[in-house]
Amino acid sequence: MFGAKMREHRGRAGMSLDALSGVVKISKAHLSRIEHAESPVPPELPAMLDAAFGTESVFTDLYALARKEVHPDKFRRRMELEARAVVIKEYSPQIVPGLIQTKRYARAQFEVHNPKATEHEIDDLVIGRMTRQDLLIGDPGPDYAVILDEAVLRRSYGGSDIMREQLARLLDLALTPSTYVQVLPFTHGGHALAGGSLSLWTLDDGALVAYEEAITTGTLVEENAEVQTRMRAYDLLSASALSPVESADMIRSVMEALPDEHHP
């Protein structure tokens, strides 16, 4: 529907794909794939189309529906619950969680995960990841907290420039009225959540839900006693991790130690 409406309004405006590409700064080929429902919608496009065609909120409203189709059916329930969360707490042992990844870090991660993927397939995965981030900037957005293993800071994806940008993003979130970041240093040793990533959501009706993720699979946990067990493990880990201020200092020191790719 989004693609069909886009093609319809472009036709009414007498605008070629080339011309529209010049307005919205997205390639002609990519716009064509969107019109034919072969590629997901970039988060920034709907508002630009409404402005270009004078359609008020037609494309913005359609996008609110279309964005749910970016993700496979097996993740649909997870997406629905995450979107209802008023508090999100995450633990990640290896990579920056998707909700706070930069676009370039996400691309580098997807390229490593599937080196045989085409550029178009990677583009679509990055768009899917960026659409998930919309919920963090909602009004009001959820409160967000994350515990990152020290390995997340030191495991490079995409090189120093990309890591420096991603670490700067973490610094921006380190301690704000609605977000905080903690780092669990290597010196802490083992713990109950080692082995996988964990998301904990407090929903708008007060319900608690957990989501555990391995390399290629994810498991929703909605049984209250099971969620409480994971919440307790998370709270203990949070108590053992560095404070947000101390964590920011470590992130900053890792940034400063990154080599300058432009000056060998």
C-alpha positions in Angstrom: 0.0 0.0 0.0 2.8 2.4 0.9 4.5 1.7 -2.5 1.3 2.0 -4.4 0.4 5.3 -2.8 3.9 6.6 -3.4 3.7 5.7 -7.1 0.2 7.2 -7.3 1.1 10.6 -5.8 4.3 10.7 -7.8 2.3 10.3 -11.0 -0.2 13.0 -9.9 2.7 15.3 -9.4 4.2 14.5 -12.8 7.4 13.5 -11.1 9.9 10.9 -12.4 11.8 8.6 -10.0 14.9 10.6 -10.9 13.2 13.9 -9.9 11.9 12.4 -6.6 15.4 11.0 -5.9 16.7 14.5 -6.1 14.2 15.7 -3.5 14.4 12.9 -0.9 18.1 12.1 -1.5 17.5 8.3 -1.9 18.6 6.5 -5.0 16.3 6.0 -7.9 16.9 2.2 -7.7 16.0 2.2 -4.0 12.8 4.2 -4.6 11.8 1.8 -7.3 12.2 -1.1 -4.9 10.0 0.7 -2.3 7.3 1.3 -4.9 7.3 -2.4 -5.8 7.3 -3.5 -2.2 10.7 -5.1 -2.6 12.4 -3.1 0.1 11.3 -1.7 3.4 10.7 2.0 4.0 13.6 4.1 5.4 12.4 5.9 8.6 13.1 9.3 7.2 11.2 8.9 4.0 7.5 9.2 5.0 7.8 12.8 6.3 9.8 13.8 3.2 7.1 12.3 0.9 4.3 14.1 2.8 6.3 17.4 2.4 7.0 16.8 -1.3 3.4 15.8 -2.2 1.6 18.0 0.3 -0.2 15.0 1.7 -0.2 16.1 5.4 0.3 12.8 7.2 -0.8 10.2 4.6 2.7 8.6 4.3 3.5 9.1 8.0 0.4 7.2 8.9 1.0 4.4 6.4 4.5 4.0 7.6 3.2 3.4 11.2 1.6 0.2 9.7 4.3 -0.7 7.2 7.1 -0.6 9.7 5.7 -3.7 11.4 6.1 -5.6 8.2 9.8 -5.2 8.1 10.4 -7.9 10.6 9.7 -11.7 10.1 6.6 -13.2 11.6 8.7 -14.9 14.4 9.7 -11.5 15.7 6.3 -9.9 15.3 5.2 -10.7 18.8 8.5 -9.5 20.2 8.1 -6.2 18.3 4.5 -5.7 19.5 5.5 -6.2 23.2 8.7 -4.0 22.9 6.6 -1.2 21.4 4.4 -1.3 24.5 7.3 -1.1 27.0 7.5 1.9 29.3 10.7 0.6 30.8 13.4 -1.3 28.9 16.4 -2.9 30.5 19.0 -4.8 28.5 22.2 -6.9 29.0 24.5 -7.5 26.1 27.7 -9.6 26.3 29.2 -9.1 22.8 27.6 -6.3 20.6 25.8 -3.0 21.2 22.1 -3.7 21.4 20.1 -2.9 18.3 18.1 -0.2 19.9 21.1 2.0 20.4 23.3 1.0 17.4 24.4 3.6 14.9 23.6 3.0 11.3 27.2 2.3 10.3 27.8 0.0 13.2 24.6 -2.0 12.4 25.8 -2.3 8.8 29.2 -3.6 9.8 27.6 -6.1 12.1 25.3 -7.4 9.4 28.1 -7.7 6.9 30.1 -9.8 9.4 27.1 -11.9 10.3 26.3 -12.8 6.6 29.3 -12.1 4.3 27.3 -13.5 1.3 24.5 -11.0 1.7 24.0 -8.5 -1.2 24.2 -4.8 -0.6 20.4 -4.6 -1.0 19.8 -7.2 1.6 22.1 -5.4 4.0 20.3 -2.1 3.3 17.0 -3.8 4.2 18.4 -5.2 7.4 19.8 -1.8 8.4 16.5 -0.1 7.7 14.7 -2.7 9.8 17.1 -2.1 12.7 16.7 1.7 12.4 12.9 1.5 12.4 13.0 -0.3 15.8 14.8 2.7 17.2 11.7 4.9 16.6 10.2 3.7 19.9 13.1 5.2 21.9 12.4 8.7 20.6 8.7 8.6 21.0 6.8 11.1 23.2 7.0 9.9 25.8 9.7 7.4 25.1 10.4 4.5 27.5 13.0 4.7 30.2 16.0 2.7 28.9 18.9 1.1 30.8 21.6 -1.2 29.5 24.5 -3.2 31.0 27.3 -3.8 28.4 30.0 -6.4 29.0 33.5 -4.7 28.6 33.9 -6.9 25.4 31.2 -4.8 23.7 33.5 -1.8 23.9 36.6 -3.6 22.8 35.3 -5.8 20.0 35.5 -3.6 16.9 33.0 -3.7 14.1 33.8 -1.8 10.9 37.1 -0.2 12.1 38.1 2.7 14.4 36.0 5.4 12.8 32.8 3.4 13.1 33.6 2.3 16.7 34.4 5.9 17.7 31.0 7.0 16.4 29.2 4.2 18.2 31.1 4.8 21.5 30.1 8.5 21.2 26.5 7.4 20.9 26.9 5.4 24.1 28.4 8.4 25.9 25.4 10.5 24.8 23.1 7.9 26.5 25.4 7.3 29.5 23.3 9.3 32.0 20.3 11.3 30.9 16.8 11.8 32.5 15.6 8.7 30.7 18.7 6.5 29.9 21.7 5.1 31.6 24.6 2.9 30.5 26.6 0.6 32.7 29.7 -1.4 31.8 30.5 -4.8 33.4 34.3 -5.0 33.5 36.2 -8.2 32.8 37.4 -8.2 36.4 33.9 -9.1 37.6 34.3 -12.6 36.4 31.3 -15.0 35.8 27.7 -14.3 36.4 24.1 -15.7 35.9 23.5 -14.0 32.6 26.6 -15.1 30.8 26.0 -16.8 27.5 23.3 -14.7 25.9 21.7 -11.3 25.7 18.6 -10.3 27.7 15.9 -7.7 27.4 13.4 -7.0 30.2 10.3 -4.9 29.5 7.8 -3.4 31.8 4.7 -3.0 29.7 2.1 -0.2 29.8 -0.3 -2.4 31.8 2.4 -3.3 34.4 3.2 -6.7 33.0 6.8 -7.9 32.9 8.2 -9.7 29.9 11.7 -11.1 29.2 13.3 -11.8 25.8 16.5 -13.9 25.6 18.5 -14.0 22.4 21.2 -16.3 21.1 23.0 -16.2 17.8 20.0 -16.9 15.5 17.2 -17.6 17.9 15.1 -15.6 20.4 12.8 -16.7 23.2 10.0 -14.7 24.8 9.4 -15.4 28.5 6.1 -14.2 29.8 5.5 -16.5 32.8 5.9 -14.2 35.8 8.0 -16.4 38.0 10.5 -17.0 35.2 10.7 -13.3 34.4 11.2 -12.4 38.1 14.2 -14.9 38.2 15.8 -13.0 35.2 15.0 -9.6 36.7 16.8 -10.6 39.9 19.8 -11.7 38.0 19.8 -8.4 36.1 19.5 -6.4 39.3 22.5 -8.2 40.8 24.5 -7.6 37.6 23.6 -3.9 37.7 24.8 -3.7 41.3 28.1 -5.3 40.3 28.7 -3.1 37.2 30.4 0.2 37.1 28.2 3.3 37.8 27.1 5.3 34.7 29.7 7.9 35.5 32.5 5.3 35.8 31.2 3.6 32.7 31.4 6.8 30.8 35.0 7.1 31.9 35.8 3.6 30.6 34.0 4.3 27.3 35.9 7.5 26.9 39.2 5.8 27.6 38.5 3.1 25.0 37.6 5.8 22.5 40.9 7.6 23.1 42.9 4.3 22.7 41.4 3.6 19.2 44.0 4.0 16.4 43.6 6.9 13.9 42.8 5.2 10.6 43.8 8.3 8.7 47.3 8.5 10.1 49.1 5.2 10.1 
